[in-house]
């Protein structure tokens, strides 16, 4: 996996004219070649403490990027606060950048992305040399690119993929942990919701950093995983090539790479990396150079859709005002041409940032914009690239302020994008927030809710607590083992979680009685604190269409049926609500074939309203 036609020294240090950059918050922008733009965030450094070095952050691939997204933002923030202008970006065909995983020569495009990002950081950050930080496959790409350049002063490789063949085997095994094999159409590798074509997997398999013949930089920091025992097999190779190598095993890797809603920023690792590069900067002693003026950054790009009949859409990163010091980040995708258009607001799925589960929101937004819709992919406060509200914590999935964030985004669409009508789309927690916005009577034509797992969230509940939808599954599990020896053996040895069993039994018993009491209370018009039937009927009275989509056997459907009583059936009969099912799918539709069937359903539910709302030609 190399970049053809590029050799060591071809990319040389260069100073660029332009005004010095001022102190400002991280700025989203597009860069790279026309028609293949990349999306990035420039984290500018404090002018008084500016170093002569910049830091480039290279993402890992696929699901690992989703997990590490928040932590990598913290790496860039910490580096910029220490005086290093920093750039984090999405590789070609990933995240918010143009392209997709099915294109040819993807690894070559990834390498080109890193080259383009280094050049862009030098130009916009006012530096002549860069440090490159990469995680997993991102560290591998960073090393390969750095070995071809003379302007990379240092490399920080976090859990680098040293042997590509082992990495592809790991992805294959991860893809086989689901309900279906990880082999997709045409031999493509499907792993945790992301696809690597046979061509890409073959190219990655050929990589072996132990075979490098040029050092990537004179200084290399390798941060090994703290959850795996073993010595670095790459460090001796780098030392033989003349690099000054430091190997650390700071805590926090496993937490950083956990599911996005449970991921923890590895503070010790962040601090260690910043201390290391600060020491390097002192040794190198470079002075800052002139930086390109901030207003010359590209704040939008036209995305040409493959197979879209020549259709192009305009993507623009935007900030939505909330009436507080917090602004919400989103990507606005609009069709060509002016005039009022129906709009779709896409909400976060758990803590996954605005690209959506398996990058589905980015794909759908472009397709729907090409069909005449305006689409805003939003990060609610504290999720993705939106800062938390004052006094609030990051990464709170069921935030009590989410409904206010939805209201602010809807106001933005109406006032700034001339939306003729608005629709909400969300999966999991996004479905929950869409429902609550509809219940509150926010100005939307429909709420499309995919696989909601709860309809009432009590603040203070932890994601690790037993949820309502988990009771049936745990009850079946306990009942099936009741007459076996295993639970009794665990009980005698003190290994049985008696508290959990008691909680499930108590809540299950109440769950049998509660629906009858609730129906009686409704008949007597007794006000209830948690009354899903009343909420659904209230949303319908606001004129809002309620669209539910469930994976087959999804627990949220059973919960909907139990908690809504007869009300849901009445709404279905009146055709103000609908329920669709996707067969052979998991909660986030990690299999491509299941996603394709989901997209077909979503197109049917969303696009008809567009046809009615579009002005006649």
Beta strands, then each sheet from edge to edge (+ up, - down):
strand 1: 27-31
strand 2: 38-43
strand 3: 53-58
strand 4: 85-89
strand 5: 129-135
strand 6: 152-158
strand 7: 189-191
strand 8: 194-196
strand 9: 219-223
strand 10: 244-248
strand 11: 300-304
strand 12: 312-321
strand 13: 327-335
strand 14: 341-346
strand 15: 374-378
strand 16: 419-427
strand 17: 446-450
strand 18: 545-551
strand 19: 577-582
sheet 1: 1+ 2- 4+ 3+ 5+ 6+ 9+ 10+
sheet 2: 7+ 8-
sheet 3: 11+ 12- 13+ 15- 14- 16- 17- 18- 19-
end
